[in-house]
Every structure is written in C-alpha cells, then in structure tokens.
Amino acid sequence: MKSAIARILHSDNRRAIALALPLALGVVAWPGAEAAPVMPAPAASFAQPQFADVIENVQPAVVKIAVVKNAAKVSRLEGRPMQLDPDSPMGQFFRHFGPGPYAFGAPQAEPDAKVEGLGSGFIIDKSGYIVTNNHVIDDADDIKVTLSDGRELSASLIGTDPQTDLALIKVASKDDLPAVAFADSDKARVGDWVVAIGSPFGLGGSVTAGIISARGRDIHSGPYDDYLQIDAPINSGNSGGPVINAEGRVVGVNTAIYSPNGGNIGIGFAIPAREAERVVAELRNHGGVTRGWLGVQIQPVTAEMAEALRMKDTRGALVAAVLDKSPAQRAGVKVGDVILKFGDSAIKDARDLSRAVARAEPGSKVHIDIVRNGQEQRLATLIDRNAQNDVADSGGGNPERDGAQNLDEQLGVALGQLSSDARAQLNLDDSVKGALVIGVKNGSAADESGLKPGDVIVRVNNAEVADARSAKHALGSARDEKRPVVVLVRRGDQQFFTAMKLA
C-alpha cells in the first residue's frame, strides 16, 4: 500500500500533467479561428521577505523567563490553563508550550519539592513592563527574567488574566530597556509573514518564520477564544513570546500548539495583539481585568434551530437562560430570543456575543437587537460588571429511576416526574418545573440532539411544561408540525436549547 505522502505526490503529478496539457494544445492555431485574448497574469509575489533587520531591532526586547514553583501547586495546576481534561482528545491535542513541568502528563513530584519552568516574554515599556502568559508565571514563588544582554533581573507580578492567559510582570533597571510596540492585529491577513521569537527549551533568542494560517480559531480554552493560527515553528518555552509582523510590531502572543506528540507540527496559536493590548492596559492600570456582564446563557443557532425558529440563517446567539436581576432581565430579554446585535457589534455566533459583552464598559447603555417569534426588536440596558469570570460547567446528576410514565418512541425519549428524591440528587429547588429525562434510546432523535438521563425538559418550542405528561403532549403536538422540535433543557445549573428532528 502506498503511503499517504506517496499518494498525494502521485495525485499532484497527475494534476500537473492534466493542467499542462491544455496549455500545450493552446499553441495550435486553426485556420480562420479568432485568436483568444491573452489575459495578464495577476501580479503576485511569493518571495519570502528578509527579516534580519526587523529581528535585529526587535530581539533585544524579547526575554527569557524562569520560574520556581512548589510541586504541590504544579499538581493542582495540572491542565488548568487550557481548562481541558488531559486524558480527553482535546487535552491530548491542545497543549501549552510553556514551562515543561506544567505540561499535561507531567511526572508527580514530592509535595515539598521545588520545580523550575521556562517561558518567554517581551518588554512593552522602557521602564520594564513585560508581557507573558498567565500559565508561565501562575502561582510562581520566584520569577527571574534574563535580558538579551545576559543580565538576570528579579520580576514582580503586576496582574494576571486567566481568561485570556495573559500576565504582566515588571523588572527594575537603572537604564531604559528596549521595548516593542503592538500592531493592529485586525489588519493582519491570512498569508502574512510573521516571526516567532522566544526561548524554546530555554535556549533563548530563537527565531522562526512562517505565515498566519487562519484567524478566529476557537480551541475551547475559554469564552473569549479568538486565536491567530500560525505555522512558524514554536516549541516548549515559547509561551509568552511575541509573534512579529514584517514591520517589527507584535501581532500576537504565543500561547498554545496543536500537537499529538508534544512537539511542533506547524500549528500554533497566538492571542491577537488587539486583545492582548487591551488586557495588558487593564492589568497595568488596575492589576486585573474588568469585563461587562449581560447575564444570559447562550448557545449557537444550528441549522435545525433556525428552521424551527423560522429564521433565514444561523446567525446570532440563542438565549437559553436569563439570570435573575441581570442586565438582560432588566432589558426584557427572554429565553428563546436570538441576539443579532449588541451595541455596534453584529453577532454572527455565540462567541461574538461573549466577546462583545466582555468589551462593554460596565455602567454603559447598550442596545440589543433580537429576534423573537420571527419579529425583530430592539432592547436597551445598562451593563453590569462581571464579578464572576469563571463559569463552571456542571453536568446532570444520576437520579433514581422512578419508572417511565411517558415514552415517546418516535423521538426515543422516556420521561418521568421530578420527584423529591430526584430534585435532591439534581440539586433542584421547587421553582424548577418540567419533565425528567430518565431514558434515551441509542441512535434516536433524542440521542442525536444530546439529551441525557438526568436532564430536565422545561420547555417545548414556545410552550412551558410542568411535568412529564404535559411534556409528552407538547412533544407530540410539535412533532406533528413536521418541523424540528426545539427543547429547552436544564442540566445542573445550566440551560440550553436543542433540536430534535425525525429522519
């Protein structure tokens, strides 16, 4: 059997021959035939720029960072920066490339032992402010910075933002230090040449070149994911180092790599400079980051959802829950609304809303454009401060099975009552009404929609359900409309919509 590479090469060769043949035939002129116009080739240059002068100017501002942590802290921090299970497929593929001892699968050390780690950073102010990753310095007992001229200085922590994995530290120096400026990453395009500078494996001052491979990557590390993907080779120790554009400005901050084996395979992720600059300014001025808060649980609008909600497309963020006394509740946002615009920001998907709300100034008045029952409306509210940045995911419990009272065989879901025992095990108070999912048939519409035993169905399409019997009736009526059935589900302390569609 041919290797994958051999097959690709073989295919490319055949394609090259096939493309060359018409060119060869094109030189034959038939008598009386009118000559085809010659189209000029598009002006394009794939010549790699020379970065030597840029690197010479920028490299003095890039530093090596060494930290010392207690082994007990390292064990507690295992995998936390990416918020992924190390044993999950995502945990195996997405890895930070910061201090080696903090990587997934690190060996356990004695509780009182000290471990060292290495990362990178860059100076943004001549007075000694340095940007790096939060996971490089998080809970460090000691931070040392080595400048490009070999000087080693102690650093103090100014502030951290785990949500974006950014941190700001500072060193004291008698002399002004070389610094680098941020670029406008919104103007960066796929295909732009970039240079990654850092300290892979503690070597210091290493430079690699590549291009921006993609924008707006979501690697499921947090609610504000919007990474630049680059193919410049980066490795362990590059964390916190800058990605430089051809003008010598920082277009991104190295943060993570995609790697099935822990090494570089040419897929890296960087925090865009625009986000990094905003966060760093907050850390410098306030020691932390203040974000806006709307008070909704949201999810993407799938094709099935759009069809069921009578929407023309899948743009927007679907509201699955509205928190009490929140700005969203004060504005009149309701469960089932689809938010299309927040302030001046068009909302293409749920991530757009998360980022737009986070950027909103607490106390500011913001207009919210929604779709409700097929009609567009405009609401307004005052944005609050997000006092709880970390939202924990909580799954459903494992309630006692008190017998299926209602079974929808076509959708493949068995429903039961929310008994007092079930409420206790699911930690639900008496205000929660609905039907308890106690069984889901493999391969059924309910299974494909993501329903699980322990979920509580609280609404079917636009009808709230009080118990299993009313839920079964509502499901049957909705199914008869020959459209996907939209179900509002409560799982733990979270609510979300899902759609069930019969084959």
C-alpha positions, 0 to 999 in steps of 0.5 A: 500500500502506498503511503499517504505522502506517496499518494498525494505526490502521485495525485499532484503529478497527475494534476500537473500533467492534466493542467499542462496539457491544455496549455500545450494544445493552446499553441495550435492555431486553426485556420480562420479561428479568432485568436483568444485574448491573452489575459495578464497574469495577476501580479503576485509575489511569493518571495519570502521577505528578509527579516534580519533587520526587523529581528535585529531591532526587535530581539533585544526586547524579547526575554527569557523567563524562569520560574520556581514553583512548589510541586504541590501547586504544579499538581493542582495546576495540572491542565488548568490553563487550557481548562481541558481534561488531559486524558480527553482528545482535546487535552491530548491535542491542545497543549501549552508550550510553556514551562515543561513541568506544567505540561499535561502528563507531567511526572508527580513530584514530592509535595515539598519539592521545588520545580523550575519552568521556562517561558518567554516574554517581551518588554512593552515599556522602557521602564520594564513592563513585560508581557507573558502568559498567565500559565508561565508565571501562575502561582510562581514563588520566584520569577527571574527574567534574563535580558538579551544582554545576559543580565538576570533581573528579579520580576514582580507580578503586576496582574494576571488574566486567566481568561485570556492567559495573559500576565504582566510582570515588571523588572527594575533597571537603572537604564531604559530597556528596549521595548516593542510596540503592538500592531493592529492585529485586525489588519493582519491577513491570512498569508502574512509573514510573521516571526516567532521569537522566544526561548524554546527549551530555554535556549533563548533568542530563537527565531522562526518564520512562517505565515498566519494560517487562519484567524478566529480559531476557537480551541475551547480554552475559554469564552473569549477564544479568538486565536491567530493560527500560525505555522512558524515553528514554536516549541516548549518555552515559547509561551509568552513570546511575541509573534512579529509582523514584517514591520517589527510590531507584535501581532500576537502572543504565543500561547498554545500548539496543536500537537499529538506528540508534544512537539511542533507540527506547524500549528500554533496559536497566538492571542491577537495583539488587539486583545492582548493590548487591551488586557495588558492596559487593564492589568497595568492600570488596575492589576486585573481585568474588568469585563461587562456582564449581560447575564444570559446563557447562550448557545449557537443557532444550528441549522435545525434551530433556525428552521424551527425558529423560522429564521433565514440563517444561523446567525446570532446567539440563542438565549437559553437562560436569563439570570435573575436581576441581570442586565438582560432581565432588566432589558426584557430579554427572554429565553428563546430570543436570538441576539443579532446585535449588541451595541455596534457589534453584529453577532454572527455566533455565540462567541461574538456575543461573549466577546462583545459583552466582555468589551462593554464598559460596565455602567454603559447603555447598550442596545440589543437587537433580537429576534423573537417569534420571527419579529425583530426588536430592539432592547436597551440596558445598562451593563453590569460588571462581571464579578464572576469570570469563571463559569463552571460547567456542571453536568446532570446528576444520576437520579433514581429511576422512578419508572417511565410514565411517558415514552415517546418512541418516535423521538426515543425519549422516556420521561418521568416526574421530578420527584423529591428524591430526584430534585435532591440528587439534581440539586433542584429547588421547587421553582424548577418545573418540567419533565425528567429525562430518565431514558434515551434510546441509542441512535434516536432523535433524542440521542442525536440532539444530546439529551441525557438521563438526568436532564430536565425538559422545561420547555417545548418550542414556545410552550412551558411544561410542568411535568412529564405528561404535559411534556409528552403532549407538547412533544407530540403536538410539535412533532406533528408540525413536521418541523424540528422540535426545539427543547429547552433543557436544564442540566445542573445549573445550566440551560440550553436549547436543542433540536430534535428532528425525525429522519 
